[in-house]
Amino acid sequence: MIHDLIIIGGGCAGLASSIYARRYNMNVLILTEALGGTITLTHLVENYPGFTSVSGQELADAFIAHAKANDVEMKVGNRVSRVWKEGETFKIAYGKEEVYETHTVLLATGTTYRKLGIPGEEEFSAKGVSYCATCDAGFFKGKNTIMVGGGDSAVKESLILAEHAAKVTIIYRKDKFTKAEPINITRMEKTENIDVKFNTNLTEVLGDNVVTGVKLDNGEEMATDGVFIEIGRIPLTSMIDEIGVEKNDKGEIIINKMSETNVPGFYAAGDVTAAEWKQAIVSAAEGTKAAYKAYEYVSAKKA
């Protein structure tokens, strides 16, 4: 069986695309390790139209329910390891033995956490080092913690962490916040148990069986129970390396305004792309445009 469209990824971009693809009566399949995507790690979403304030998981659940209401076929639990072309169609290896064939592909795999690459980071991962305050803040009730990063995600994660920890110290390498939304900076500044150290970098995570402190680039050692790292993400694109999709120097996929790549029939949407602004609503819009272009592409082939 040859699908009209296979979507790799089950987050906002992939789910939104699947809804539109089904409304175009396309034979569509989602292949993903898990449904919901990065938005499920967001404590509160207050900028998605139609939802004044909603948790990231609730918003993802609404996307999933909408896709299921449109009879979108989904395969969940395994990873896509390879995408290649044979003639005019794409082949996709999923899990250990499954291979699917499709006329078009949408890559909506998102990103993975970027790491500092300092001594102690790997050693104490899940032993006081975390990349998700939404996931792990509850383990640090009444404790002292550090948040590394200065983007909007780091500031928002510090607010979540502050709801549990006795103290949160944000450590940022620049002299001011330049990418965080003003409303989140204001909330952070009004939160009494959040402090900021600008012009500072971590050089080492210290501990025994668990994290006990960190070393800073000014020579200072700082005691802490937890280190949360939010310094950006790395796009998940290695599975498509052999089909020649153009990327930028960050490994993000280059798309045009309609989510098309340089490879005909291959589209990308969401955080995996080179689009400057990473937001759920942008991901959803890119996914829907990809569905429309895939519909045009498949219709032309079948004409």
N, C-alpha and C positions, 0 to 999 in steps of 0.2 A: 504493500500500500504506500502511495506517495501522498504525503500531507501537502496542503496548500501553504501552511505556515507552521513552523515549529519555533516556539519561544523558549529560550534558555534563560531561566530565572523566574522567580515567583514573587517579586516585590511589586511596588506600585507601578512601575513601567510595564512589566510583563503582564500583570493582571489587567490593567487598563487596556492594553493592546488586545488581549484575548477577548475582552468584551466587545470591542469594535469589530474584530475579525469575525466573530460569530454573527454579529448583526449584518455583516456582509455575506453571511452564509458560507464562510470558509471552513474548511476542515483544518482545525487548529489543535495543537498539542503543546502543553506546557511541560518542560522537563526541569526539575529543580530539586535541590537538596532539601529545602524547607520553604513553606509558603509564608508570605508576609514581608520578608525583606528587612532592610535596616530600620525602617520606620517602627518596627516592633520594639526597638531598643530605646525609643524616644518616650520620655515620661509624659509630656503633654504636647499636643499639637494645637496651636491656637491661630493658625494662619491658613488653614485649608478651608476654602469657601464651602459653606453649608454646615460646618461644624465649628461652633463658637469655641468650644474647648473639649478635646477628646484625647484619650490616651493613644499612643502610637499603635498599641495592640488592637484597640477598638477600631481604629481607622483601617488597619490591615484586615481585620475580620469583616468589615463592611465591603472592602474590595473583593475578598475571597467569596463572600456570599453572593455578590453581584455576578461574579464570573461563573459560579456554580449554577445560578439561576438561568444563565445563558448556555448551559450544558457544555461548558468548556472541559475538554478532556485533560486530565492532569496526571503526571507521573511524579511522585514525591519520594525522596529518601536517598537518591543516589546522585552522583556527580557526572556531568558531561566531561569526558576526558579528551575528546578530539572532534573536530569538525573539518570535513574535507569535501572537495567537489569531485564528482564522477560524471563527466559529460555535462548535461544541463541541470543536474540536480545536486543537492547537498546531502551528504551522509553525516550522521551524528552518532557517536558512540556514547552510550549512557550506561553507567554501572559496569558490571563485569562482562556482560555478553550481549546486551541489547544494542541494536543498530537501527536507526530510523532514517527514512528518506523523505526529503521535502523539496518543494519548489523554491521556498523562501525561508530565511532565518532571521529572527530578531534576537540579538544578544542583549540581555538585560540582567547581567550577572552581578552588577554592583561592584563593591570593593571589599577589601580586607584591611584590618588595622595596620597602620604604619608603626614601626617600632623604633625606639631610640638607638638600639644597638650598643648599649653600654654594659659594662660588667655588672652581673647580678640580675639583669632584667629577665633573662631566660630562666636562670636558676630559681628565681622567686615568683615566676608566673603561677598564678592561682595560689600563691602562698603570701599574698600581700600586694602583688603586682596585678593590676587589672586594666582592661581596656574598655570597660563598660560600667559606668556608675549605676545606670538603670538596672543592670543585672546584679551588681555586687554591693551596692551601698549598704544594704541591710546587714551585711556582715561586719560593719564598722560602727555600730551604734556606740556613742560615747567615746570614740577613739579619735586620735589625731591623724589626719590624712593630707596627702599632697595631690594636686591636680596639675599635670604638666600640659601646657598648651595655651594658646591665646586666641583661637578662633571662636566662632559662635558655638560650636559643639562643646568646646572645653568650658566655656562660661555656663552654658546650660547644664552640663554635667556637674559642674561645681555646685549649682543650686540644688540639684537632686541629692548630691553627697552631703550638703549642709543640713538637709532634713534629718540625717541620721548621725553624722559624725559630730564630735564635740568641736572640732576645728578643721577647717579646710584652708590650706595655703596653695594658692595658684602660683606656679612658677612658669614664667614666660621669658623667652630669650630677647624680646624686643622691649622698647621703653614705653609702649602703650598698646592698648587693644585697637587693632585696625580693621578686623573682619567681623567682629561680633556685632549683633544688632543692638542699637542703642537701648531698646527696652530691656534687653537681657543684662546689659552692663548696669543699668539703673537698678534692676532687681538684685544683682550681685553686690553692688555698692551699699545697698540697704540691708544686706544680710550680715548680721553682727559677727557671726562665726566664720566669715570668709576674709582672709587677708591675701595680699598680692605681693610677690617679689618679682619686679621687672628686671630686665638685663641680667638674667640668671639662667644657668643651664645645670641640669643634673649630669654628673660624671660617673656615678656609681650607685647602685642599690646595695645597701648593707643588710646583713641579717645572719641568723643562725639557721633554725628550721623555718622561720618566717621572717618577714621584713621587720627590721628594727630602726632603720634610718637610711639616710642618703648622704652622698657627698656632692657638694656644689662646686662650680668652677672658680669660686672665690676662695676655696680652701676650707670653707665651713662644712662641718658635719651637722646634720639636722635630724633629730629623732622623729620618727613617724611610724605609724602602724600599717599604713597602706599607701601605695603609689598608684594613682590612676593616670593613664597616659592617653591623651586625645590630641594627636599631632597630625591628623589627616589619615588618608586611606590610600591603598594601592589597588588600581583597577584589576579585575580578574579577567584576563584576556588570553592566557597562555594556550587555551584549547583551540584557538583559531589561528595560530601562528602560520600554518602552512597554506592558508588561502589568500594571503597577501592583502589583508585589510590594513589600511593606512592608520597609523597611530602618531601621537605627538611624543615629545621627549619624556613625558610622564607615563607613557604607556596607555594613555586614554585614546579611545577610538574617535577619529575625526568624522563628523557627520555634517550634512548640510541642514537647511531649515526644515526639511521633511524627513529627517532621521535616516537618510540614505548614506551609505558608505561608498567608497570607490569601487566596490565589488557589486555588480548588478544582482539584485535579489537578496542582498545581505544588508540588514539594518541594525542599528544600535540605539539604545535609549537608556536614560537614567544616569546614575553616578559613574557608570563605566565609560561614558563619553567625555569628550573634551569641552562640553558645554560649561561655561564659566560658573553658572549658578546652580548649586546642587540643592534642589528642593523637591518634595514629594509631588507638588503640583506640576513642576517642570517635567519630572520623570513621567508622570501620567500623560501629559500632553505629547511628549516625544513618542511614547508608546502608541498612542492613538494615531499619530501621523504615520508611524511605521506600518500600522495595520492598513491604513488607506493606500499607501504606496505598494504594499505587498499585494493588496487586492487588485490594483491596477496592473501590476506586473504579471500576476497569475492569469488574470482575465485576458491579457494580450496574448499570452502563450497558448491559451485554450481556444482563442478565436479562430 
